[in-house]
Amino acid sequence: MVRLPVSLSTGLLIAALLPLAACGGGSKERPKADLAASKVTTIGVNAYLWRASLDTLSFMPMVQTDSNGGVIVTDWYANPNTPGERMKVTVSILDQDLRADALRVAASRQVSQNGQWINAPVQAATVQKLEEIILTKARDLRRMAIG
């Protein structure tokens, strides 16, 4: 059995989510934990969301990372298992609070047709799943930090 690096397995998971058609319902609950701890930051945005976003997208080449503005833009990434399609992701962190509405993920997808890349739709569930992965990682980072 071949063991893949975590970042590659995360990439394969995200690539596997590309064709998803179903939408998953996410929880909009806000934890009742210490708000000061959720705002711990030395950058312009929530540090947990920032770190979780970078970790989640670490398998993709980065074009722009702006920790003060809270923007991460990846370059096109093609999964080796599906070389005929590629994806590009933009993450925007909108607040210093660790909240679901402080995170915005946008994705672009292209498929290769006759040697040219053609824009293709991204399933809403793909973006939702990416947001869920980032939020879960951010909450885990926060939980580890505050003990």
N, C-alpha and C positions, 0 to 999 in steps of 0.2 A: 504494500500500500504506500502510495506517495503522499507525504505530508507537505501541504502548501504553506508558505508564509501567511501569517494572519492577514496582512494587507492584500495579498493576492486572493485569499479565500473571500475576503470582504468584497474585492472587486468582482469575483465570480458570482457572489451572491447578488450584487447590484446588477450585473449583466443578466443574471437569470430573472431578475424582476422586470426587465425591460418589456417583455411581452404581456405582463399582467394586465388583465382587464377589470378585475374586481376591485372595488374600493373598500379599504378597511376603515372601520370607525376608530378614531383615536380618542383617548381620554383627554378631556380638557380640564381636568382637576388641577388645582394649584395646591402644592403641598403646604401644610400649615407650619412648616419649619421656620427657623430663624431667618428673617428676611435679610439681615445684615450679612449673613454668611452667603446668601445667594448673590450678593452684589460684590463679593471680593474680586477686585480687578486692579491691575496696574496698567491696563490698556483701555482703549476707548469703549470696549464692549464687554459683555460677560465673558470672563476668562474660561469658564467651564464649557460654554457653548463654542468658544473659539477653538479650544484644545480638542474637543470632541469632533468638531468639523474637520480640522486638519487631520486628525487620526483616521476618521472615516474615509476621507478622500485621498489618503497618503499614497495609494497605488496609482493615482492619476497624475500626469504632469501638471504642475501649477504654472499659470500665466501671471497671476496677480494675487498677492496676499497683503491686505492692508488691515492691520490689527486695530488701528485707530478708527477707521471707517467701518470696520466689521465686514469686509468683503473678501471672498475667496473666489477666484475664477480659475477653473481648470482648462487645460487644452483638450483637444479631442483625444479620447481613449477608445481603442478597439480591443475588446476581449479576444484573446487568442483563439478561443473556442467559436467565436462568431465574427470572423474578420470582415464580413460584409456589412457590418454596421458599427457605428461609433457614437460616442456620447460625450457631451460637454456639460459641466455643471457650474452653476453660480450659487454661492451661499451668501446670504446677507443676514447679519446679526444686527437687530434693530434697537437693542436696549441693553442696559447693564444688568437687568434682572434675568434670572434663569426661569424663563416662562416659554411655553410653546409658541405664543404669538410674538416672541422676540426673534424667532427664526423663520427665514424665508428661503426656500430652495427652489431654484428654477433649473430646468434641464432642457437641452437640445439634443436631438437625435438625427442622424443621417444614415441612409443606406446606400450601398454602392450599386449603381445600375449602369451597365455598359461602360464601366471604367470611370464614372463620375459620381460624386457624392450628391445625393438628393435629400432635401429635408424631409423628415418623416415625423409623425406625431409621437409624443411621449405619453404613455398612459399615466393618468393622474395618480394611480396607485404606486407607480414607481417613485414619484416625487414624495408622496406621503410616506412611503416606506423609508426613504432616505432621511426624511425629517424625524421619523420615529427612532431610527438607529442613532442619529446624532443626539436627540434629546435623551435617550436612554443612557448613552455614554456620558453625557454631561451630568446627568443625575448621579450616575455611579461615581464619577470623579468628585462631585461635591460630597457625596456620602463618605467617600474615603478621606477627604480633606477635613471634614468636621467631626469624624470619628464615630 
